[in-house]
Amino acid sequence: PSREAAAMSTQAAGRHSEDGVDDDVDDAELDADAAEEPSQGSQWADCPRDRVHTLIVQQIPSYSSRPYIRDRRELRQKLADGLERKLRGDFCWSLSFAPLFIERLCYEGFLPICTEIAGGTGLYVLLPKLHMRRCILEFANLHVGKSTRKRAGNFSLSVNTAFDRVVSGCIAQHGEDWLHPPMRSVLTTLFGRARARAVAPAAALGVAEGAGATPGGGPPHTAMASFELWDASGELVAGEIGCVNGQCYTSFSGFHSPAASGSGTVQLVLTARVLQRARFAFWDLGQEFEYKTQLGASVLGRAQFLERFRAARAQANDLAAVSEDSALLQPAELLRPHADQHASADAAGAGMTGRAREPAGRGGETARPSKHQRQAREGGGAGAATEFASHTLANGQSQPA
């Protein structure tokens, strides 16, 4: 392998020994992980996981060519062996929905996507996604249109006050998409666990109190989060969920109400300003979409993104303090020019290289598309369900063959 590739593998191996998490995951810990997992559909509950794995690989060819990650221990091993360099395409796959496993995936820069296969039989597969091209927002490039500024005064923003309601809003707008029951269960568990184990509010919002693992066994600097937009009557009209890793926030999914004109763009802009005030390095927006580039986002390749992400996740943020300051969360205050914005502009000008795409010009309110449905189907979701079901569940079979 090239020197660069060898260096990436060496850095990956060293990274896992330095952060003190998952270095030696023993069998008892993996058994405890398995006990926490949400169940598959009733038809699959008693089928051994190795048997399910074999069925999927045999009957859905696309899965046989993707890396399979069994659990936290295997994730660490594959990363140390250069998974990020060897991965062809965006997806790995797994049958594990253990909360600590998914938390660890988030800590490593993956987006945890869930898909259902086998035609609605309740068999769910995890598709950890590590994009070849990742969309990020440098706060200095944030575009705030005049109409957005004008509309923002009709709303207010909050942080981590209605996680479950935002999830429900995403499903109402996009359908289950990737937020199938096992994934909803895990995200809710992780959101509640991060807050329950916090000694101080900061630890519940992606800030570790010291080096090493946080109480409860999760990675340092990792927490689920939600951002909520409310209208003047107190109705939730837009929001999103995601994951905080130190000074990087990663969007998972969002929604907005068509009845509240401009609410989606207002929520995005105000969230960006909250993150900026809370000393985040950048906003990880995942896959590239037009509404993101209209916001001012640009695109990085996988290696470049991971370098930025790993540097940011090791740094503490101020989201706890910012989210508790009701005066600061007012749109007029968030949209007011601030010293932090000038600092972000200087940092972006000095540190942003190799930008794959310049920010787009002005754009109006753009409906948010479903972020992951197409990728999940390409990854062996609905597109492969008919084939899989015909082999395993046809002719009145109630259990996998």
N, C-alpha and C positions, 0 to 999 in steps of 0.2 A: 504493500500500500504506500501511498505518497506520504511525505513527511507531515503534511497538513492532516491527513486522515489519521495517521498514527497519533498525532498530538491530540486530536479530538477524542480518540479512545482513551488515551492516558488521562486526559482531563476528566472524562466521564467517570473513570474508575476512582480517581482521587476525590472527585466531588462527593461520591457516596460515602467514602470513608471519613471525610472531613465533617459532614453535616450531622453525623451521629445517628442517622435514621436508617433502619432496614439493613444495617451492616450484617447482622446475624439474625435473620428471621427464622426462628426454629419452628418445628412442626406444631408445637402447642399453640404458638401464635397464629399460624395459618389455620389451625382448627378453630380457634376463636374467631378469626375473620369469617370463616365459612358459616359459623353459627349466627353471625350478624346479617347474613345476606338475605334480601327479600326473596321469596320463593318464585319459581317459574310457574307457569300454568299447571293446573292439576294433572294434566295428561303427562307431564314431564317430571313431576315431583319425585317419583321413585325410580327414574331412569338414571343410571350412573353417569356422571359427567363425562367420563372418558368415552362412553358409548355415544352420547350426544355429539361430542366432538367428532368422532369417527363418522357418524351419519352426515354431519354437515360437510365435512371435507370430501366425502365420497360423492355427495349429491349436488353440491354447489361448488363448481370448479374455482370460482374466484376466491373462495376462502383458502384453498390449498396453497395459493401463491402468496398469501399474506402472513406476516409473523403472528404466531399465536402466543399470547402471554397468559400463563396460567394463574399467576398470583404475584404478590409483592416481591417475593424472593426472585422469581423468574424475571420480573421487570428490571430489578437491579442488575441481574446477570446480563440481560440483553443490552442494557444501556452501557454497561462496562465493556461489552463486546462491540460497541459502535453501532447500535441500532439506528441512531439518528443519521448516520452516514450511509448505512446499508439499505435503509427503507426505500423501496421503490413505490412511488405514489404517496398518498397521505395516510393510509389506514393500516392499523394492526387490528387484531380482534381477540376477544376473550369471552369466556362464559362466567367470569367472576363479577359479581356486583357487591363485593365486600366494601363497606364504606372506606376503610383505611387504604384499600387498593386504589379506589377511585380518587381519594384525596391525594395519594402519592402521584398518580398520573397527572393531576392538575399541577402539582408542585414541579413536575418535570416538563411542563409546557404543553401537555396533550389536552385536547378537548374531549371529554368523555361523552360519546354519542351512543344512544341506545336504538336498536332497530328490532322489529319483530319479524320473524320468518315463519314459514309453514302456514300461511293463509289464516291467520287469526287464531291459532291454537294455543297461544300463550307461551311460545318459545322465544325468548329474548336473547339477543347477542349484544355485547358491548363492542363498539367500534372506536377505540382510542385514536384520535386524529391528530397527527403532527404535520401541519400544512407544509407543502413545498414552498408556497408563497403565503406570507402572513401579512394581514392588513393592520397597521398601527396608526394611532393618532399622536403626533407630536403637538403638544398643547399650543405651541407658538403658531402652528398652522391652522388652528381652529377657525372656521369660517362662521360668523354669526350674521345672518342677513337682517335687514331692517325689519322685515315682517316678523321674524322670530323675536327680535328685541321687543317689538310692540306687543306681541301676543304673550310674552313671558310673564308680564304683570298680572295676567289672569290666573296664574297657577302658583303652586308652591311645591317644593321638593322635600322629600324625607329620605332617610337612609335606614334600612334594616327594620322597618316598622310593619311591613306587610308582605313578607316573603311568600307565604302560601297564596295570598291573593294575587300576587304578580304571576306566580306559576299558573294559576287558574286563568288569568288574563291571556297568557301566552297560548294556552290550550284552546281557549275560546276563539282566538283569532286564527291560529295556525293549525288547529287540530292537534292530536297527540304528537305528530311529527316524530321527534326523538324523545319527548318527555313521556315515555311509557311508564306504567306503574312501578317497575323496579327502580328506574332512574329517579322518579319523583320521590320515592321512599328514601333513597340514599341521599339525595340532595337535602331533603328536609331533615334527615338525621344529622348530616354534617353541619347544617346551619344551626340546629339546636345545640349540638355538641360543642361547637366552637364558642357559643355564648355561655353555655352552662359551665364550661371548664375555665372560663376566664376569671382570673383573680382581679384584673382591672379591665375596664371597657376596651382598652387598646388591644388586649390579647384576643378579643372576640372579633376584631376587625383587621386581622392580618398582621399584627405586630407581635412578635415574640418578645418575651421579657428577658431572654438571654440566649446564649448559643445552644444548639442542640435541639432535641425534640421537645415539643410542647407537652404539657400534661395530657395523658390519655393516649399517647403513642403516635399522634399525627405529626406530619412534617412541620418544621418551624415556618412561621410567616404565612400560613395557609388558612383561609376561611371563606365560606360562602357569603354572599352579600346580595342585597337587593336595593334598588333605587326606585322610588315611587313618586309619581307626579299626580297632584290633586288639583281639582278645579275649585272655584270659589265656594261651591256648595258642599265641599268635602268628599266629592266622588273621585275614586281612583280612575284616572283616564289614560295613564301610560305608565310604563315601568319596565324594568329589566332585572334579570338575575345574572350572577356571574361569580367569579372566584378572585379573591385577593391573595396575591403572593408578594409580600413586602411592598415595594413601590410599583408594582404592576397590577392593574386590574384587567381581567379577561372577561369579556362579554360572552354569555352563553345563549340567551334568548331574550326577546323583548316583545312588547305589544303596545299598541295605542288605539284609542277609541276614535273611529271615524267621525263620531258626533262632536268630538272636541277638536275643532280645526287647528292644525299645527301642533297638536300635543306631542306627537312623536319626535319632531325636530326640537321642540322646546326641551323635552326630557333629555335628549342626547346632549344638547348644548349645556344645560345646567349640570348634568352629570360630569361632563368634561371639566367644567369650572370647579366643581367640588373636588374632583381628583387633583386638579392643578393646585388648588389651595391646600390640599392635604399632602403635598410634596410627593406625588406620584411622578415617576420618571416618564411614563407614557401610558397610553391606553391600548391594550391588545384587543382588536376588533375581530380577530379570526379571519374568516374568508372575505375576500374582496367583493363588495357590492357597490353599485353606483351611489346609493345614498351615503355610503361611508366616504367615498372620495369627494362627494359634494361637501361633506362636513370638513374636509381638509386632510383626510388620511392618505397614507402612501403605503407602499408594499416592500417588504423585505423577503429575501430568500431564507430558507430554513436555518442555515448555519448562522447567518447574520442576526436573525431574530433571536435564536437561542443564546447567542453571546450577550445581546442586550437584556434578554429576559433573566438570565442567571445573575447578571450584575444587579438588576433591579430587585429581584426577590430577596436578596440578602440585606436590603436596607429597610429600616423602619419607616412607616408613614404616620401621618397625623389624622387619619380618617375618623378615629374615635372622637377627638376633640372637635373637629370641624362638624361632624354630624350631630353633635349635641349643642351646637351654637345656633339657636333658632334665628337670630338676627342675621348671621352670615348666610344662612340658607335661603334668605329672601332673594328672589330673582334680581331685583334692582342692585343688591349688594354683589351677587355673584357675577353680574354682567358689568360691574364697574371696573375700569382699568385698575390693576393692582400690581404692586412691585413683583409679586411672584410670577406674573405673566411676562414681565421683562426678563426676569432671570431664566424662564423657560425658553424665551426666544434666543437669548445668548447661548444657552446650552445646545439648543437644536442647531443653531448656526455653526457651532464649533464641532458637534459630535455626529451629525447626521450625514452619512456618506452613502453612496451607491443607491440613492433613492430610485426605485424602479418606475415611479410615476409621480408626476407633479400633481399637487392638489387640483381638483376640478374647480371650475368657476362657480358662479352662483347657481343655486338650484332651489326649486320650490319643494314643498312637502312631497316626499316620495314614500309610497306605501312600503313598509318593510316586508320583504319576501321571507318565506320560511327558510331558515338558514341551512338546514341539514337534510331535508327530506330527499332532495335529489341525490346527494352524496350517499345517503344510506341505501337508497334503491340501487345505485350503481355498485354499492358495496355488498350486494347479495341480499338486499332487503326484499321489498315487494316484488322486484323483478325476478327473484329466484324462488319466491314462495310457492308458486304453482308447481314447479318441478319438484321441490322438496316434499310438498304435501302429497303429490301423486305417488311418491315412492313409499311414504311412511304412514299416511293416514287414510288412504283410499280403501275402498272395499270394506268399510265398517270397522277398521281397526281403531281401537280406542287408546292404544299405547304405541309408542314408537316401535318399529320393527327391529 
